[in-house]
């Protein structure tokens, strides 16, 4: 979102400073996620809001309307994913979304409330697997505020193809993809 709570960020940093290392800190949060294909109006309202208001972790800056999301979710060649996150401190709710159409991630967004927990990697890995595609392209459109999202595709096994276009090949070696995804429990997944 446009502005994260300074108090929440400081509290998170204090808890992180008390942890032995980053992996211990992440484990202590007891993070659970639920990733599903969006199908209900309430989810589309929240997903539309995420795309409209999120500036830091928004890969393209693209905005989707509720009717566009509904149309994409109903299309045979597209999927709309919703990411729900909770940890031992709070249920963060629906905090991320991805739109995949015709073998391309056309939208990827996540609330800053959950950045840095490795969730972004688990989410991208799920989207890749659930898409069923052997190759997927994705674009990063750099903006003044979206620096946090710029390495998400590189860090998950995509290769820079042209300018800001990334390509993932499902046949590639999985050994260097999404290393941080293993730190997050994906507790409930609906394709």
C-alpha positions as CSV (number, residue, x, y, z in Angstrom):
1,X,0.0,0.0,0.0
2,X,1.1,3.6,-0.2
3,X,2.2,3.9,3.4
4,X,3.1,1.2,5.8
5,X,2.7,1.8,9.5
6,X,6.0,3.1,11.0
7,X,5.1,1.6,14.3
8,X,4.4,-1.9,12.8
9,X,7.7,-1.7,10.9
10,X,9.7,-0.7,14.0
11,X,8.0,-3.5,16.1
12,X,9.0,-6.0,13.4
13,X,12.6,-4.8,13.4
14,X,12.7,-5.1,17.2
15,X,11.5,-8.7,17.0
16,X,13.9,-9.4,14.2
17,X,16.8,-7.9,16.2
18,X,16.0,-10.3,19.1
19,X,16.2,-13.3,16.9
20,X,19.4,-15.2,16.5
21,X,19.4,-15.0,12.7
22,X,16.9,-14.2,9.9
23,X,15.8,-17.9,9.4
24,X,15.1,-18.2,13.1
25,X,13.1,-14.9,13.0
26,X,11.1,-16.1,10.0
27,X,10.5,-19.5,11.7
28,X,9.4,-17.7,14.9
29,X,6.7,-15.9,13.1
30,X,4.9,-19.2,12.3
31,X,3.8,-17.9,8.9
32,X,1.0,-19.7,7.1
33,X,-0.3,-18.9,3.7
34,X,-3.3,-19.8,1.6
35,X,-3.1,-19.4,-2.1
36,X,-6.3,-19.9,-4.2
37,X,-7.8,-19.1,-7.5
38,X,-10.0,-16.0,-7.0
39,X,-13.6,-16.7,-7.9
40,X,-15.8,-14.4,-5.7
41,X,-16.8,-10.8,-6.0
42,X,-15.4,-10.0,-2.5
43,X,-12.0,-11.3,-3.4
44,X,-12.1,-9.3,-6.7
45,X,-12.9,-6.1,-4.8
46,X,-9.8,-6.6,-2.6
47,X,-7.6,-7.7,-5.5
48,X,-8.7,-4.6,-7.5
49,X,-7.8,-2.5,-4.4
50,X,-4.3,-4.1,-4.1
51,X,-3.5,-3.4,-7.8
52,X,-4.8,0.2,-7.5
53,X,-3.1,1.1,-4.2
54,X,0.1,-0.9,-4.0
55,X,3.2,0.9,-5.4
56,X,6.2,-0.9,-3.9
57,X,5.6,-4.5,-4.8
58,X,3.7,-4.0,-8.0
59,X,5.6,-5.5,-11.0
60,X,3.9,-3.4,-13.7
61,X,1.8,-0.7,-12.2
62,X,-1.1,-2.1,-14.1
63,X,-4.5,-1.7,-12.6
64,X,-7.3,-4.2,-13.1
65,X,-11.0,-3.4,-12.6
66,X,-13.4,-5.9,-11.0
67,X,-15.1,-6.8,-14.3
68,X,-11.7,-7.4,-15.9
69,X,-10.7,-9.7,-13.0
70,X,-14.0,-11.6,-13.3
71,X,-13.5,-12.0,-17.0
72,X,-9.9,-13.2,-16.6
73,X,-10.9,-15.7,-13.8
74,X,-13.6,-17.1,-16.1
75,X,-11.3,-17.4,-19.2
76,X,-9.9,-20.8,-20.0
77,X,-6.5,-19.3,-20.8
78,X,-6.1,-17.2,-17.6
79,X,-6.0,-17.5,-13.8
80,X,-6.3,-14.9,-11.0
81,X,-4.6,-16.0,-7.8
82,X,-5.2,-14.6,-4.3
83,X,-2.7,-14.8,-1.5
84,X,-3.8,-14.9,2.2
85,X,-1.2,-14.7,5.0
86,X,-1.3,-15.1,8.7
87,X,1.5,-15.3,11.3
88,X,1.5,-15.7,15.1
89,X,0.8,-12.0,15.6
90,X,-2.0,-11.4,13.1
91,X,-4.2,-12.6,10.2
92,X,-3.1,-10.3,7.5
93,X,-5.9,-11.4,5.2
94,X,-5.7,-11.2,1.4
95,X,-2.4,-9.4,0.8
96,X,-1.3,-10.5,-2.7
97,X,-2.5,-11.3,-6.2
98,X,-1.3,-12.5,-9.5
99,X,-2.9,-12.5,-12.9
100,X,-1.6,-15.0,-15.5
101,X,-3.0,-14.9,-19.1
102,X,-1.8,-16.6,-22.2
103,X,1.5,-17.8,-20.6
104,X,2.3,-14.3,-19.1
105,X,2.2,-13.0,-15.6
106,X,0.4,-9.7,-16.5
107,X,0.1,-8.6,-12.9
108,X,1.9,-9.3,-9.6
109,X,1.2,-7.3,-6.5
110,X,1.7,-7.8,-2.7
111,X,1.1,-5.6,0.3
112,X,4.2,-4.2,2.0
113,X,2.8,-5.6,5.3
114,X,4.2,-9.0,4.4
115,X,7.3,-8.2,2.4
116,X,10.6,-9.7,3.5
117,X,9.1,-12.9,4.9
118,X,9.9,-15.0,1.9
119,X,6.2,-15.2,1.1
120,X,6.7,-13.4,-2.2
121,X,8.9,-16.3,-3.4
122,X,6.5,-19.0,-2.2
123,X,3.7,-17.1,-4.1
124,X,5.6,-16.9,-7.4
125,X,6.6,-20.5,-7.1
126,X,3.0,-21.5,-6.6
127,X,1.8,-19.4,-9.5
128,X,4.4,-21.1,-11.8
129,X,3.4,-24.6,-10.7
130,X,-0.3,-24.0,-10.8
131,X,-0.2,-22.3,-14.2
132,X,0.7,-25.7,-15.8
133,X,2.7,-23.8,-18.4
134,X,6.1,-25.0,-19.6
135,X,7.2,-21.4,-20.1
136,X,6.0,-18.1,-18.7
137,X,7.0,-14.6,-19.4
138,X,6.7,-11.7,-17.0
139,X,7.5,-8.0,-17.2
140,X,8.9,-5.5,-14.7
141,X,8.0,-2.0,-15.4
142,X,10.3,0.1,-13.3
143,X,8.7,3.0,-11.4
144,X,10.1,5.3,-8.8
145,X,8.6,3.2,-6.0
146,X,8.7,-0.4,-7.0
147,X,12.3,-1.2,-6.2
148,X,11.3,-4.1,-3.9
149,X,9.7,-6.1,-6.7
150,X,12.5,-5.7,-9.3
151,X,14.4,-8.9,-8.5
152,X,11.4,-11.2,-7.9
153,X,11.6,-12.9,-11.3
154,X,15.4,-13.2,-11.3
155,X,15.3,-14.7,-7.8
156,X,12.8,-17.4,-8.9
157,X,14.6,-18.8,-12.0
158,X,13.5,-16.4,-14.7
159,X,16.0,-15.2,-17.2
160,X,16.1,-11.7,-18.6
161,X,15.1,-11.9,-22.2
162,X,14.7,-8.4,-23.4
163,X,14.7,-5.0,-21.6
164,X,12.3,-5.7,-18.8
165,X,10.8,-9.0,-20.1
166,X,11.7,-12.1,-18.1
167,X,11.2,-15.8,-19.2
168,X,10.8,-18.9,-17.0
169,X,11.4,-22.3,-18.5
170,X,9.8,-25.1,-16.5
171,X,12.3,-27.6,-17.8
172,X,15.2,-25.7,-16.2
173,X,17.1,-26.8,-13.1
174,X,15.0,-26.1,-10.0
175,X,18.0,-26.0,-7.7
176,X,18.4,-22.2,-7.8
177,X,14.8,-21.1,-7.7
178,X,13.0,-19.5,-4.8
179,X,15.4,-20.4,-2.0
180,X,13.4,-18.4,0.5
181,X,10.1,-20.1,-0.4
182,X,11.2,-23.1,1.7
183,X,10.9,-21.0,4.8
184,X,7.2,-20.4,4.4
185,X,4.5,-22.9,5.1
186,X,2.0,-23.0,2.3
187,X,-0.8,-24.5,4.3
188,X,-3.7,-24.5,2.0
189,X,-3.6,-24.4,-1.8
190,X,-6.4,-24.3,-4.3
191,X,-5.6,-24.4,-8.0
